[in-house]
Amino acid sequence: MGKLSSLTPNKKTRRYTRAQIVQLVEYMSTHSELALSRFSCPINTGKLDCQWEALAKILEKHGPKKTIAQWKIVWRDLKCKVRGRLAEVNRVNSAPGKEKSAPSLNELELKVRAIITTVNDIGEPSTCERGLKMTLSEEEPPIDMDISFPLPSKFELIQHDVEENLDPQEGPSIPLEQSDNPPQTSLQVKDMSESLGNSFSSSSRKSKKHKEIEERESAVKIFKEIQKDHNSSNKEIANAITRLASVQEELLGQQMSVATILETAVAAHLESNNLQAEANRLQAECNRSTLTFNSGEGILKCLVYFVLVARDRYKKTMSYR
């Protein structure tokens, strides 16, 4: 049951118009870095995302709206189908006997072939999304592109990849007149085309390698600048930490000074309270002394009064005698 469920196609429908496919191919033909996106440096992914957003906005004007991920799948599948057409043409043309010839590529397929050959990003038909039924919108006529051909087998793909990746071998050129079995004209044309294709593939690989080296050097330069900024930031942070430590020491010293001043103030306040208590005590004693003095003065006055009264009575008594 697990195998049967895995082989069951997931029925989906991707709709696009002829105008959208034409605009997609035209945009990719003028933006090779976008067609080369899977080989780009990770630092430039933001730039590629911006280009995909711009392309999606352009394509929205010519048909149904899609997400960037869906347009990436459309572009990938388009490359896979053209890749399969190339493999089919090569297989039919190189078949022994050559009873029939494969239909030639149309204009749009030739443009896609030029793009994927220039950026060396042909892709594999096996990476095409499985279970997707590619249909066109009914609003516009379908794109003039035969996509109903069967995909080549794995052996044919490997054989074709090996033929394309072989570098041209250097060696002494042998004139055709000196050959024991001179080839026919069609074989000469075929050998010349293969030689030109190999030389073009070699130059494209060298160009790609040179571009990758430049991107790697640019990435290294950017990384060095980032590291330099990081080191300067670390130095600034270290200086700030040092200044903060000195400020904390000064603040601690000020706190100790304030604590000493507070202790002195508390001791002075306690001494002031003691002096006030002593002054209150002396004031109370003084008040008591004043009261005592005032009472003694009253008694003295009374004694003087009694003495005077007694003296007057004595005088009166003496006058009667």
Secondary structure, DSSP 8 states (H G I E B T S, - for coil): -HHHHHHS---EEEEE-HHHHHHHHHHHHH-HHHHTGGGS-GGGHHHHHHHHHHHHHHHHTTS----HHHHHHHHHHHHHHHHHHHHHHHHHHTSSS--S------HHHHHHHHHHHHTT----GGGS-TTEEEEE-TTS---S----S----HHHHHHHHHHHH----------GGG-SS---HHHHHHHHHHHHHHHHHHHHHHHHHHHHHHHHHHHHHHHHHHHHHHHHHHHHHHHHHHHHHHHHHHHHHHHHHHHHHHHHHHHHHHHHHHHHHHHHHHHHHHHHHHHHHHHHHHHHHHHHHHHHHHHHHHHHHHHH-
